[in-house]
Amino acid sequence: MIGTFLGISSRTVERHLHALKEDGLISTSKGKIYISPAQYQELLNLVTSNL
């Protein structure tokens, strides 16, 4: 569903989710994506530092 919404392949989504998980920026459980407040702050810093 994420890939369809963004207009990219599901393989690309999987690859990026795997990278985010490896970097500790997201967590997954039972096919769901979880973002803790600390992870959210890290993601926010990552996005704003690349503007």
Secondary structure, DSSP 8 states (H G I E B T S, - for coil): -HHHHHTS-HHHHHHHHHHHHHTTS-EEETTEEE--HHHHHHHHHHHHHT-
